[in-house]
């Protein structure tokens, strides 16, 4: 039977989701899944840093969006990158000056790496929140 | 020590040189590895090292094989169109 919204430990679910966003794999630490948390943290961080190394910090491109909101592809990449961590927004504000322009293959590969890192973290956020929900449900049974 | 830290930070401000060659396709391998590892880390219930490595390697191989098959099919299609 479905649980009513009063039964769900909402602050705990929100904190798991937020911690997962702030630190990749952080939500699993709250759930005491340390091994899972370390694997996710190391893999997502390495993938994101590799993307930055390949394409430079210029791949986190906020400038194109500010001037041209119709550039949907750029907006999608930036949104995906920000899902890795809110710290990516700081990189976005660093590249706002436009002095880190990058083109061609390094831009493509850098954007793909950093964007996929964000989407993988999105998967982890959803999974951690789901596990937290199932966990609270089990503990109340 | 400080110069080393400066060198590491500076390497993130200029892009790598990557030519438009077949070698550039190899950049897909770390991506597939990361996807396999993270996906399996969310799905595998038994997090024993041996089991986790086996599951991740199996997913890595299946993604790689499917990409290879897609590439071959596209190559044949392009060849047929150009005939």
Backbone of each chain as ProteinMPNN parsed JSONL, in Angstrom:
{"seq_chain_A": "XXXXXXXXXXXXXXXXXXXXXXXXXXXXXXXXXXXXXXXXXXXXXXXXXXXXXXXXXXXXXXXXXXXXXXXXXXXXXXXXXXXXXXXXXXXXXXXXXXXXXXXXXXXXXXXXXXXXXXXXXXXXXXXXXXXXXXXXXXXXX", "coords_chain_A": {"N_chain_A": [[0.841, -1.206, 0.0], [0.446, 2.255, -0.753], [2.4, 4.84, 0.79], [1.422, 7.518, 2.969], [2.1, 11.051, 2.622], [2.855, 11.973, 5.088], [4.083, 9.912, 6.419], [6.591, 9.665, 5.305], [10.037, 10.362, 5.744], [10.76, 13.263, 5.124], [12.705, 15.467, 5.463], [15.068, 13.966, 5.726], [15.224, 12.641, 3.264], [15.512, 14.849, 1.572], [17.945, 15.867, 2.509], [19.658, 13.773, 1.835], [19.455, 13.859, -0.966], [20.42, 16.478, -1.481], [23.03, 16.353, -0.412], [24.094, 14.437, -2.088], [24.163, 15.901, -4.407], [25.876, 18.033, -3.766], [28.311, 16.761, -3.101], [29.514, 14.313, -5.142], [28.213, 11.106, -4.694], [27.913, 11.501, -2.015], [25.436, 11.212, -0.748], [25.204, 8.497, -0.361], [26.947, 8.088, 1.709], [25.532, 9.058, 3.873], [23.681, 7.076, 3.954], [25.141, 5.052, 4.877], [26.559, 3.518, 3.058], [29.4, 3.095, 2.36], [31.418, 2.061, 0.6], [30.189, 2.072, -1.923], [29.778, 4.823, -2.086], [32.417, 5.86, -2.181], [33.346, 4.736, -4.588], [31.628, 5.928, -6.468], [32.168, 8.65, -6.003], [34.933, 8.873, -6.665], [34.955, 7.992, -9.371], [33.139, 9.736, -10.751], [34.277, 12.248, -10.162], [36.831, 11.958, -11.31], [36.125, 11.618, -14.006], [34.912, 14.084, -14.56], [37.045, 15.865, -14.021], [38.861, 14.961, -15.933], [37.536, 15.74, -18.244], [37.686, 18.516, -17.927], [40.444, 18.813, -18.06], [41.006, 17.936, -20.654], [39.503, 19.69, -22.316], [39.893, 22.154, -21.167], [38.942, 24.681, -18.679], [37.227, 26.15, -20.096], [35.196, 24.67, -21.257], [33.065, 24.689, -19.588], [30.662, 26.547, -20.202], [29.166, 29.448, -19.764], [28.789, 31.833, -20.877], [27.833, 31.857, -23.546], [25.207, 31.237, -23.131], [24.202, 33.354, -21.636], [24.264, 35.531, -23.432], [22.91, 34.539, -25.635], [20.054, 33.169, -25.323], [18.714, 31.339, -26.873], [20.378, 29.372, -27.634], [20.123, 26.307, -27.353], [21.552, 23.898, -27.161], [23.951, 24.553, -25.838], [22.946, 25.401, -23.408], [21.87, 23.029, -22.462], [24.194, 21.468, -22.072], [25.512, 22.965, -20.097], [23.675, 22.837, -18.003], [23.715, 20.075, -17.486], [26.372, 19.843, -16.642], [26.361, 21.326, -14.279], [24.995, 19.666, -12.594], [26.868, 17.971, -11.545], [28.056, 19.217, -9.348], [27.39, 22.039, -7.208], [29.619, 23.617, -7.205], [30.517, 23.82, -9.763], [29.265, 25.978, -10.827], [30.831, 28.047, -9.944], [33.092, 27.738, -11.52], [31.857, 28.311, -13.894], [31.342, 31.037, -13.531], [33.932, 31.94, -13.541], [34.713, 31.556, -16.171], [33.176, 33.325, -17.453], [34.191, 35.707, -18.386], [35.116, 35.157, -20.879], [37.68, 34.552, -21.651], [38.65, 32.023, -21.837], [38.262, 30.549, -24.265], [37.353, 27.723, -26.23], [37.619, 25.445, -28.921], [36.553, 23.048, -31.435], [37.667, 19.582, -31.481], [38.735, 19.226, -28.759], [36.854, 20.752, -27.317], [34.437, 19.432, -27.874], [34.921, 16.803, -26.807], [35.607, 17.406, -24.166], [33.231, 18.639, -23.296], [31.447, 16.498, -23.556], [32.512, 14.623, -21.711], [32.347, 16.079, -19.235], [29.63, 16.663, -19.188], [28.425, 14.105, -19.256], [29.396, 13.195, -16.832], [27.885, 14.761, -15.095], [25.292, 13.825, -15.698], [25.531, 11.188, -14.875], [25.853, 11.622, -12.169], [23.336, 12.588, -11.622], [21.802, 10.307, -11.937], [22.794, 8.917, -9.735], [21.946, 10.571, -7.639], [19.151, 10.293, -7.779], [18.963, 7.531, -7.313], [20.08, 7.335, -4.725], [18.257, 8.824, -3.205], [16.004, 7.267, -3.603], [16.83, 4.868, -2.372], [17.044, 5.828, 0.227], [14.383, 6.401, 0.742], [13.203, 3.852, 0.528], [14.575, 2.644, 2.596], [13.646, 4.042, 4.892], [11.062, 3.242, 4.769], [11.31, 0.503, 5.221], [12.374, 0.525, 7.802], [10.233, 1.441, 9.226], [8.406, -0.569, 9.021]], "CA_chain_A": [[0.0, 0.0, 0.0], [1.25, 3.488, -0.843], [2.506, 5.56, 2.064], [0.986, 8.908, 2.897], [3.262, 11.945, 2.663], [3.239, 12.212, 6.496], [4.931, 8.806, 6.877], [7.922, 9.746, 4.709], [10.973, 11.254, 6.439], [11.099, 14.196, 4.041], [14.005, 16.154, 5.636], [16.163, 13.027, 5.473], [15.308, 12.428, 1.811], [16.052, 16.078, 0.974], [19.375, 15.99, 2.841], [20.382, 12.779, 1.014], [19.5, 14.396, -2.33], [21.297, 17.657, -1.533], [24.423, 15.938, -0.198], [24.51, 13.758, -3.322], [24.44, 16.925, -5.412], [27.045, 18.819, -3.357], [29.492, 15.885, -3.245], [29.065, 13.076, -5.799], [28.287, 9.924, -3.832], [27.751, 11.914, -0.613], [24.177, 10.685, -0.211], [25.418, 7.104, 0.061], [27.61, 8.139, 3.016], [24.449, 9.177, 4.861], [22.985, 5.786, 4.0], [26.166, 4.114, 5.365], [27.038, 2.682, 1.948], [30.688, 3.781, 2.148], [32.141, 1.554, -0.573], [29.46, 2.614, -3.068], [30.014, 6.273, -2.096], [33.783, 6.12, -2.645], [33.455, 4.382, -6.015], [30.92, 6.958, -7.242], [32.899, 9.918, -5.86], [36.195, 8.835, -7.43], [34.701, 7.864, -10.816], [32.528, 10.956, -11.305], [35.26, 13.345, -10.071], [37.874, 11.727, -12.322], [35.552, 11.869, -15.337], [34.723, 15.525, -14.701], [38.366, 16.51, -14.102], [39.442, 14.62, -17.239], [36.872, 16.628, -19.21], [38.258, 19.867, -17.768], [41.837, 18.765, -18.513], [41.024, 17.798, -22.116], [38.965, 20.864, -23.011], [40.135, 23.319, -20.298], [37.736, 25.107, -17.952], [36.374, 26.82, -21.089], [34.05, 23.836, -21.653], [31.93, 25.112, -18.747], [30.406, 27.773, -20.955], [27.945, 30.149, -19.344], [28.737, 33.079, -21.662], [26.976, 31.7, -24.716], [23.804, 31.194, -22.703], [23.804, 34.691, -21.187], [24.03, 36.398, -24.582], [21.991, 33.924, -26.6], [19.277, 32.142, -24.617], [18.156, 30.365, -27.801], [21.363, 28.306, -27.892], [19.623, 25.247, -26.483], [22.554, 22.861, -26.927], [24.882, 25.05, -24.818], [22.209, 25.41, -22.137], [21.749, 21.638, -21.996], [25.491, 21.028, -21.559], [25.805, 23.666, -18.838], [22.778, 22.266, -16.986], [24.243, 18.748, -17.13], [27.628, 20.017, -15.9], [26.074, 21.848, -12.933], [24.484, 18.57, -11.754], [28.014, 17.335, -10.865], [28.193, 19.89, -8.054], [27.177, 23.498, -7.345], [30.933, 24.257, -7.397], [30.705, 24.047, -11.206], [28.786, 27.345, -11.114], [31.987, 28.937, -9.719], [33.905, 27.65, -12.746], [31.077, 29.049, -14.892], [31.536, 32.491, -13.378], [35.33, 32.234, -13.914], [34.85, 31.567, -17.638], [32.237, 34.318, -17.974], [34.941, 36.777, -19.064], [35.326, 34.74, -22.269], [39.108, 34.42, -21.971], [39.018, 30.611, -21.965], [37.513, 29.987, -25.396], [37.882, 26.445, -26.729], [36.869, 25.012, -30.11], [36.942, 21.78, -32.084], [37.61, 18.29, -30.773], [38.848, 19.327, -27.287], [35.586, 21.247, -26.759], [33.453, 18.332, -27.972], [35.219, 15.708, -25.868], [35.514, 17.977, -22.818], [31.813, 18.817, -22.95], [30.825, 15.174, -23.396], [32.992, 14.05, -20.448], [31.8, 16.797, -18.075], [28.167, 16.515, -19.227], [28.075, 12.728, -18.85], [29.665, 13.116, -15.382], [26.705, 15.346, -14.453], [24.135, 12.938, -15.858], [25.756, 10.023, -14.005], [25.567, 12.048, -10.791], [21.869, 12.689, -11.536], [21.362, 8.923, -11.705], [23.156, 8.569, -8.351], [21.077, 11.341, -6.729], [17.834, 9.639, -7.79], [19.094, 6.221, -6.678], [20.316, 7.511, -3.285], [16.983, 9.254, -2.598], [15.129, 6.097, -3.629], [17.289, 3.949, -1.319], [16.685, 6.445, 1.51], [12.929, 6.223, 0.871], [12.954, 2.428, 0.794], [15.141, 2.385, 3.916], [12.742, 4.539, 5.931], [9.865, 2.411, 4.699], [11.645, -0.766, 5.872], [12.56, 0.705, 9.242], [8.943, 1.679, 9.874], [7.578, -1.79, 8.921]], "C_chain_A": [[0.872, 1.252, 0.0], [1.251, 4.217, 0.49], [1.977, 6.973, 1.915], [2.215, 9.789, 3.064], [3.732, 12.193, 4.096], [4.186, 11.13, 7.01], [6.376, 8.95, 6.416], [8.781, 10.746, 5.478], [11.54, 12.239, 5.415], [12.423, 14.93, 4.252], [15.194, 15.251, 5.348], [16.347, 12.802, 3.964], [15.925, 13.638, 1.127], [17.549, 16.194, 1.268], [20.215, 14.973, 2.061], [20.544, 13.308, -0.417], [20.476, 15.553, -2.452], [22.767, 17.274, -1.365], [24.974, 15.212, -1.431], [24.873, 14.77, -4.404], [25.722, 17.696, -5.055], [28.345, 18.021, -3.52], [29.016, 14.607, -3.934], [29.272, 11.858, -4.883], [28.053, 10.231, -2.365], [26.497, 11.351, 0.042], [24.33, 9.269, 0.305], [26.15, 7.038, 1.401], [26.565, 8.225, 4.121], [23.724, 7.848, 5.032], [23.916, 4.659, 4.474], [26.587, 3.092, 4.313], [28.38, 3.252, 1.511], [31.4, 3.348, 0.859], [31.529, 2.126, -1.855], [29.783, 4.102, -3.225], [31.395, 6.607, -2.647], [33.93, 5.853, -4.137], [32.822, 5.482, -6.869], [31.682, 8.282, -7.193], [34.144, 9.942, -6.749], [35.908, 8.821, -8.939], [34.153, 9.16, -11.403], [33.524, 12.118, -11.263], [36.343, 13.193, -11.135], [37.364, 12.045, -13.727], [35.408, 13.371, -15.576], [36.069, 16.244, -14.859], [39.066, 16.185, -15.433], [38.848, 15.518, -18.323], [37.436, 18.031, -19.152], [39.693, 19.899, -18.286], [41.899, 18.729, -20.048], [40.604, 19.107, -22.79], [39.239, 22.18, -22.31], [38.833, 23.763, -19.63], [36.764, 25.848, -18.873], [35.174, 25.988, -21.525], [32.824, 24.116, -20.78], [31.558, 26.512, -19.229], [29.065, 28.393, -20.572], [27.716, 31.375, -20.232], [27.748, 32.968, -22.808], [25.505, 31.726, -24.329], [23.328, 32.595, -22.343], [23.448, 35.592, -22.366], [22.948, 35.869, -25.498], [21.176, 32.828, -25.919], [18.702, 31.079, -25.553], [19.135, 29.228, -28.111], [21.057, 27.147, -26.936], [20.709, 24.224, -26.169], [23.528, 23.281, -25.829], [24.226, 24.999, -23.439], [22.122, 23.997, -21.573], [23.065, 21.165, -21.397], [25.783, 21.668, -20.214], [24.949, 23.094, -17.702], [23.306, 20.909, -16.519], [25.512, 18.883, -16.289], [27.367, 20.455, -14.461], [25.563, 20.741, -12.008], [25.641, 17.842, -11.041], [28.155, 17.897, -9.454], [27.891, 21.378, -8.237], [28.485, 24.251, -7.57], [31.202, 24.556, -8.867], [30.235, 25.458, -11.589], [29.916, 28.355, -10.902], [32.905, 28.927, -10.941], [33.201, 28.43, -13.858], [31.274, 30.542, -14.783], [32.979, 32.893, -13.699], [35.474, 32.371, -15.426], [33.944, 32.611, -18.293], [32.949, 35.421, -18.778], [35.211, 36.436, -20.529], [36.784, 34.565, -22.643], [39.56, 32.96, -22.113], [38.228, 29.953, -23.097], [38.173, 28.693, -25.866], [36.978, 25.967, -27.871], [37.308, 23.617, -30.535], [36.824, 20.558, -31.193], [37.759, 18.427, -29.254], [37.552, 19.825, -26.65], [34.543, 20.14, -26.733], [33.682, 17.297, -26.877], [35.118, 16.203, -24.424], [34.069, 18.139, -22.373], [31.121, 17.484, -22.716], [31.231, 14.567, -22.049], [32.32, 14.74, -19.246], [30.272, 16.648, -18.015], [27.723, 15.144, -18.772], [28.331, 12.545, -17.35], [28.458, 13.662, -14.615], [25.505, 14.424, -14.532], [24.285, 11.675, -15.001], [25.467, 10.395, -12.553], [24.05, 12.186, -10.574], [21.265, 11.307, -11.245], [21.613, 8.525, -10.242], [22.271, 9.305, -7.344], [19.725, 10.634, -6.62], [17.904, 8.302, -7.049], [19.275, 6.346, -5.165], [19.019, 7.912, -2.58], [16.009, 8.072, -2.54], [15.511, 5.109, -2.513], [16.93, 4.487, 0.067], [15.194, 6.251, 1.781], [12.595, 4.784, 1.239], [13.446, 2.063, 2.194], [14.227, 2.834, 5.032], [11.467, 3.698, 5.968], [10.104, 1.086, 5.442], [11.719, -0.608, 7.393], [11.246, 0.941, 9.978], [8.047, 0.443, 9.868], [7.647, -2.598, 10.222]], "O_chain_A": [[1.905, 1.302, 0.668], [0.26, 4.22, 1.221], [2.077, 7.562, 0.839], [3.243, 9.348, 3.578], [4.881, 12.581, 4.307], [4.989, 11.373, 7.912], [7.288, 8.424, 7.055], [8.323, 11.835, 5.823], [12.65, 12.066, 4.912], [13.212, 15.021, 3.311], [16.203, 15.694, 4.799], [17.468, 12.775, 3.458], [16.75, 13.499, 0.224], [18.33, 16.57, 0.394], [21.345, 15.266, 1.672], [21.622, 13.219, -1.004], [21.264, 15.615, -3.396], [23.638, 17.788, -2.066], [26.148, 15.346, -1.775], [25.769, 14.534, -5.214], [26.547, 17.976, -5.925], [29.346, 18.541, -4.012], [28.194, 13.883, -3.372], [30.368, 11.626, -4.373], [27.999, 9.313, -1.547], [26.491, 11.049, 1.235], [23.684, 8.875, 1.276], [26.006, 6.068, 2.145], [26.677, 7.571, 5.158], [23.22, 7.534, 6.11], [23.545, 3.485, 4.475], [26.928, 1.954, 4.635], [28.494, 3.823, 0.426], [31.92, 4.185, 0.121], [32.237, 2.596, -2.746], [30.028, 4.585, -4.33], [31.544, 7.512, -3.468], [34.552, 6.63, -4.862], [33.4, 5.915, -7.865], [31.827, 8.957, -8.211], [34.379, 10.899, -7.487], [36.545, 9.552, -9.697], [34.638, 9.633, -12.43], [33.612, 12.889, -12.218], [36.729, 14.166, -11.783], [38.067, 12.655, -14.532], [35.737, 13.872, -16.652], [36.218, 17.117, -15.714], [39.773, 17.025, -15.989], [39.561, 15.996, -19.206], [37.644, 18.67, -20.184], [40.117, 20.889, -18.882], [42.73, 19.399, -20.662], [41.264, 19.575, -23.718], [38.85, 23.232, -22.817], [37.754, 23.28, -19.975], [35.63, 26.14, -18.492], [34.229, 26.527, -22.102], [31.693, 23.824, -21.17], [32.068, 27.517, -18.734], [27.998, 27.941, -20.985], [26.601, 31.888, -20.327], [26.928, 33.86, -23.024], [24.659, 32.179, -25.1], [22.213, 32.991, -22.684], [22.461, 36.326, -22.32], [22.168, 36.632, -26.069], [21.579, 31.665, -25.941], [18.249, 30.032, -25.091], [18.774, 28.248, -28.763], [21.651, 27.027, -25.864], [20.789, 23.732, -25.044], [23.894, 22.466, -24.983], [24.845, 24.615, -22.447], [22.277, 23.785, -20.371], [23.074, 20.534, -20.34], [26.248, 20.997, -19.292], [25.432, 22.893, -16.587], [23.342, 20.624, -15.322], [25.709, 18.131, -15.335], [28.053, 20.02, -13.536], [25.675, 20.851, -10.787], [25.413, 17.167, -10.038], [28.347, 17.154, -8.491], [28.117, 21.92, -9.319], [28.48, 25.379, -8.062], [32.007, 25.429, -9.193], [30.736, 26.053, -12.542], [29.972, 29.384, -11.576], [33.428, 29.965, -11.348], [33.842, 29.114, -14.655], [31.365, 31.243, -15.791], [33.237, 34.035, -14.081], [36.252, 33.192, -15.912], [33.938, 32.768, -19.514], [32.388, 35.986, -19.716], [35.501, 37.324, -21.33], [37.107, 34.441, -23.825], [40.709, 32.692, -22.465], [37.597, 28.915, -22.896], [39.398, 28.585, -25.894], [35.753, 26.067, -27.802], [38.307, 23.085, -30.05], [36.0, 20.504, -30.281], [36.991, 17.809, -28.515], [37.185, 19.376, -25.565], [33.858, 19.927, -25.732], [32.772, 16.957, -26.122], [34.601, 15.495, -23.559], [33.716, 17.826, -21.236], [30.312, 17.347, -21.799], [30.38, 14.051, -21.325], [31.793, 14.073, -18.355], [29.695, 16.524, -16.935], [26.771, 15.013, -18.003], [27.588, 11.836, -16.672], [28.055, 13.09, -13.601], [24.779, 14.255, -13.552], [23.303, 11.156, -14.469], [24.91, 9.598, -11.797], [23.547, 11.933, -9.479], [20.355, 11.163, -10.428], [20.775, 7.891, -9.6], [21.888, 8.74, -6.32], [19.218, 10.403, -5.522], [17.02, 7.977, -6.257], [18.701, 5.568, -4.403], [18.712, 7.412, -1.498], [15.284, 7.898, -1.56], [14.649, 4.586, -1.807], [16.565, 3.728, 0.965], [14.792, 5.971, 2.91], [11.804, 4.531, 2.148], [12.815, 1.271, 2.894], [14.038, 2.113, 6.011], [10.877, 3.469, 7.024], [9.244, 0.607, 6.182], [11.227, -1.437, 8.159], [11.137, 0.687, 11.177], [7.058, 0.384, 10.598], [7.02, -3.652, 10.328]]}, "seq_chain_B": "XXXXXXXXXXXXXXXXXXXXXXXXXXXXXXXXXXXXXXXXXXXXXXXXXXXXXXXXXXXXXXXXXXXXXXXXXXXXXXXXXXX", "coords_chain_B": {"N_chain_B": [[57.41, 22.87, -4.948], [55.294, 24.698, -4.961], [55.5, 25.619, -7.567], [54.864, 23.33, -8.921], [52.191, 22.946, -8.236], [51.142, 25.223, -9.446], [51.681, 24.609, -12.085], [50.029, 22.375, -12.447], [47.475, 23.511, -12.044], [47.487, 25.387, -14.116], [47.407, 23.724, -16.316], [44.779, 23.179, -16.624], [43.7, 25.33, -17.834], [44.238, 25.57, -20.477], [43.383, 23.99, -23.536], [43.848, 20.499, -24.526], [45.745, 19.207, -27.323], [43.953, 17.754, -29.855], [43.733, 15.918, -32.659], [41.715, 15.568, -35.682], [41.414, 12.613, -36.032], [41.455, 8.99, -36.388], [42.346, 8.078, -33.982], [41.222, 9.738, -32.085], [38.825, 8.614, -31.53], [39.301, 6.829, -29.548], [38.917, 8.079, -27.173], [36.5, 7.412, -26.258], [36.658, 5.189, -24.684], [37.471, 5.609, -21.832], [35.154, 6.893, -21.101], [33.104, 4.997, -21.445], [33.988, 3.194, -19.537], [33.666, 4.68, -17.162], [30.876, 5.059, -17.171], [30.007, 2.383, -16.977], [31.07, 1.621, -14.462], [29.871, 3.474, -12.625], [27.138, 3.032, -13.097], [26.877, 0.327, -12.399], [27.629, 0.554, -9.742], [25.398, 1.71, -8.648], [23.513, -0.249, -9.003], [24.348, -2.881, -8.271], [23.845, -5.236, -5.705], [25.347, -6.847, -4.001], [28.267, -5.768, -2.867], [30.855, -6.851, -3.082], [34.295, -6.886, -3.969], [35.242, -8.572, -6.112], [32.875, -9.442, -7.361], [31.759, -6.986, -8.081], [33.679, -5.918, -9.86], [33.557, -7.853, -11.873], [30.905, -7.545, -12.802], [30.958, -4.863, -13.703], [32.922, -5.016, -15.707], [31.665, -6.728, -17.467], [29.488, -5.167, -18.31], [30.912, -3.073, -19.492], [32.125, -4.423, -21.654], [29.84, -5.242, -23.086], [28.676, -2.763, -23.852], [30.755, -1.75, -25.414], [30.943, -3.651, -27.47], [28.418, -3.354, -28.682], [28.621, -0.715, -29.613], [30.652, -1.081, -31.446], [29.392, -2.829, -33.272], [27.361, -1.114, -34.19], [28.955, 0.821, -35.43], [30.083, -0.705, -37.498], [27.784, -1.408, -38.961], [26.953, 1.142, -39.784], [29.133, 1.836, -41.348], [28.962, -0.044, -43.422], [26.51, 0.734, -44.474], [27.119, 3.342, -45.365], [29.007, 2.679, -47.291], [27.392, 1.264, -49.109], [25.639, 3.289, -49.928], [27.39, 4.961, -51.243], [28.064, 3.467, -53.467]], "CA_chain_B": [[56.043, 22.414, -4.639], [54.354, 25.718, -5.418], [55.546, 25.663, -9.031], [54.169, 22.14, -9.4], [50.761, 23.235, -8.09], [50.816, 26.215, -10.477], [51.698, 23.893, -13.365], [48.82, 21.533, -12.515], [46.311, 24.395, -12.223], [47.576, 26.006, -15.447], [47.058, 22.754, -17.358], [43.319, 23.162, -16.771], [43.247, 26.57, -18.485], [44.449, 25.494, -21.929], [42.948, 22.657, -23.983], [44.799, 19.55, -25.117], [45.629, 19.142, -28.784], [43.394, 16.481, -30.332], [43.486, 16.019, -34.087], [40.548, 14.827, -36.176], [41.937, 11.337, -36.541], [40.777, 7.811, -35.831], [42.791, 7.918, -32.593], [40.331, 10.523, -31.226], [37.706, 7.742, -31.137], [39.685, 6.081, -28.343], [38.46, 8.807, -25.983], [35.228, 6.827, -25.812], [36.911, 4.087, -23.746], [37.303, 6.012, -20.424], [33.751, 7.264, -20.887], [32.353, 3.738, -21.258], [34.414, 2.625, -18.249], [33.022, 5.453, -16.085], [29.435, 4.754, -17.195], [29.826, 1.012, -16.458], [31.372, 1.565, -13.023], [28.862, 4.208, -11.84], [25.836, 2.363, -13.226], [26.9, -0.895, -11.589], [27.692, 0.945, -8.319], [24.034, 2.0, -8.173], [22.625, -1.405, -9.186], [24.793, -4.141, -7.651], [23.488, -5.321, -4.282], [26.51, -7.408, -3.308], [29.389, -4.901, -3.251], [32.164, -7.512, -2.958], [35.163, -6.387, -5.04], [35.297, -9.48, -7.259], [31.569, -9.402, -8.014], [31.569, -5.653, -8.668], [34.583, -5.797, -11.025], [33.033, -8.723, -12.934], [29.683, -6.924, -13.343], [31.347, -3.656, -14.447], [33.643, -5.442, -16.915], [30.683, -7.306, -18.394], [28.743, -4.049, -18.906], [31.874, -2.372, -20.357], [32.281, -5.193, -22.885], [28.608, -5.227, -23.899], [28.528, -1.432, -24.476], [31.784, -1.621, -26.444], [30.576, -4.511, -28.604], [27.279, -2.748, -29.382], [29.131, 0.454, -30.345], [31.412, -1.63, -32.581], [28.411, -3.331, -34.247], [26.732, 0.072, -34.791], [29.943, 1.435, -36.325], [30.217, -1.558, -38.69], [26.545, -1.264, -39.734], [26.99, 2.473, -40.412], [30.185, 1.778, -42.376], [28.396, -0.797, -44.554], [25.455, 1.592, -45.038], [27.796, 4.416, -46.102], [29.627, 2.062, -48.463], [26.317, 0.95, -50.051], [25.129, 4.557, -50.473], [28.404, 5.519, -52.149], [28.267, 2.607, -54.643]], "C_chain_B": [[55.005, 23.384, -5.193], [54.31, 25.773, -6.946], [54.818, 24.461, -9.632], [52.646, 22.355, -9.349], [50.309, 24.228, -9.163], [50.736, 25.541, -11.845], [50.42, 23.061, -13.532], [47.589, 22.395, -12.774], [46.305, 25.002, -13.624], [47.163, 25.036, -16.548], [45.543, 22.659, -17.562], [42.801, 24.415, -17.483], [43.535, 26.59, -19.983], [44.106, 24.094, -22.407], [44.086, 21.807, -24.526], [44.712, 19.655, -26.628], [45.093, 17.763, -29.157], [43.074, 16.663, -31.817], [42.238, 15.249, -34.485], [41.05, 13.552, -36.854], [41.162, 10.186, -35.901], [41.15, 7.606, -34.359], [41.865, 8.649, -31.616], [39.143, 9.683, -30.749], [38.018, 6.962, -29.86], [39.25, 6.793, -27.055], [37.124, 8.27, -25.467], [35.465, 5.768, -24.718], [36.807, 4.503, -22.267], [35.852, 6.366, -20.089], [32.899, 6.023, -20.63], [32.705, 3.124, -19.904], [33.707, 3.341, -17.096], [31.534, 5.139, -16.011], [29.188, 3.372, -16.589], [29.999, 0.978, -14.945], [30.275, 2.25, -12.207], [27.506, 3.504, -11.91], [25.797, 1.108, -12.344], [26.98, -0.566, -10.087], [26.298, 1.271, -7.776], [23.155, 0.747, -8.186], [23.023, -2.652, -8.397], [24.452, -4.153, -6.157], [24.658, -5.833, -3.45], [27.763, -6.645, -3.752], [30.752, -5.54, -2.971], [32.997, -7.146, -4.181], [35.114, -7.254, -6.299], [33.992, -9.409, -8.073], [31.364, -8.073, -8.745], [32.42, -5.481, -9.926], [34.049, -6.631, -12.183], [31.813, -8.094, -13.604], [30.034, -5.71, -14.212], [32.027, -4.024, -15.76], [32.67, -5.998, -17.944], [29.875, -6.197, -19.077], [29.634, -3.27, -19.886], [31.979, -3.095, -21.705], [31.017, -5.129, -23.733], [28.4, -3.86, -24.563], [29.506, -1.306, -25.644], [31.422, -2.437, -27.686], [29.422, -3.894, -29.386], [27.702, -1.504, -30.168], [29.883, 0.0, -31.6], [30.454, -2.117, -33.676], [27.745, -2.153, -34.963], [27.677, 0.718, -35.797], [30.068, 0.631, -37.616], [28.985, -1.427, -39.585], [26.546, 0.082, -40.472], [28.015, 2.516, -41.547], [29.664, 1.078, -43.622], [27.337, 0.053, -45.259], [26.08, 2.706, -45.885], [28.407, 3.882, -47.397], [28.563, 1.772, -49.529], [25.774, 2.221, -50.714], [26.099, 5.116, -51.511], [28.647, 4.666, -53.394], [27.514, 3.135, -55.846]], "O_chain_B": [[54.004, 22.993, -5.792], [53.249, 25.947, -7.547], [54.23, 24.555, -10.709], [51.919, 22.001, -10.277], [49.222, 24.089, -9.723], [49.861, 25.845, -12.656], [49.812, 23.04, -14.601], [46.756, 22.06, -13.616], [45.251, 25.122, -14.248], [46.638, 25.448, -17.582], [45.085, 22.116, -18.567], [41.598, 24.546, -17.71], [43.127, 27.517, -20.683], [44.486, 23.111, -21.771], [45.134, 22.313, -24.927], [43.713, 20.14, -27.16], [45.69, 16.739, -28.824], [42.228, 17.482, -32.174], [41.757, 14.393, -33.743], [41.095, 13.448, -38.079], [40.337, 10.381, -35.007], [40.378, 7.038, -33.587], [41.731, 8.243, -30.462], [38.531, 9.976, -29.722], [37.109, 6.492, -29.175], [39.219, 6.188, -25.983], [36.677, 8.63, -24.378], [34.569, 5.489, -23.921], [36.122, 3.823, -21.502], [35.387, 6.171, -18.966], [32.077, 6.002, -19.713], [31.836, 2.599, -19.208], [33.21, 2.7, -16.17], [30.986, 4.97, -14.922], [28.272, 3.2, -15.785], [29.189, 0.388, -14.23], [29.796, 1.693, -11.219], [26.807, 3.393, -10.902], [24.819, 0.86, -11.639], [26.462, -1.316, -9.26], [26.048, 1.123, -6.579], [22.162, 0.683, -7.461], [22.165, -3.39, -7.914], [24.738, -3.195, -5.44], [24.931, -5.337, -2.357], [28.26, -6.841, -4.861], [31.707, -4.831, -2.655], [32.48, -7.098, -5.297], [34.963, -6.745, -7.41], [34.012, -9.326, -9.301], [30.867, -8.037, -9.87], [31.945, -4.963, -10.937], [34.074, -6.193, -13.333], [31.699, -8.106, -14.83], [29.492, -5.538, -15.303], [31.752, -3.425, -16.799], [32.825, -5.771, -19.144], [29.607, -6.271, -20.276], [29.189, -2.862, -20.959], [31.929, -2.466, -22.762], [31.094, -4.979, -24.953], [27.989, -3.803, -25.722], [29.148, -0.824, -26.719], [31.578, -1.968, -28.814], [29.435, -3.903, -30.616], [27.198, -1.264, -31.265], [29.77, 0.607, -32.664], [30.672, -1.855, -34.858], [27.579, -2.176, -36.183], [27.258, 1.115, -36.884], [30.15, 1.205, -38.702], [29.105, -1.344, -40.808], [26.182, 0.15, -41.645], [27.79, 3.154, -42.575], [29.888, 1.539, -44.741], [27.276, 0.088, -46.488], [25.619, 2.979, -46.994], [28.342, 4.522, -48.447], [28.797, 2.003, -50.715], [25.485, 2.229, -51.911], [25.684, 5.674, -52.527], [29.368, 5.097, -54.295], [27.571, 2.538, -56.921]]}, "name": "protein", "num_of_chains": 2, "seq": "XXXXXXXXXXXXXXXXXXXXXXXXXXXXXXXXXXXXXXXXXXXXXXXXXXXXXXXXXXXXXXXXXXXXXXXXXXXXXXXXXXXXXXXXXXXXXXXXXXXXXXXXXXXXXXXXXXXXXXXXXXXXXXXXXXXXXXXXXXXXXXXXXXXXXXXXXXXXXXXXXXXXXXXXXXXXXXXXXXXXXXXXXXXXXXXXXXXXXXXXXXXXXXXXXXXXXXXXXXXXXXXX"}
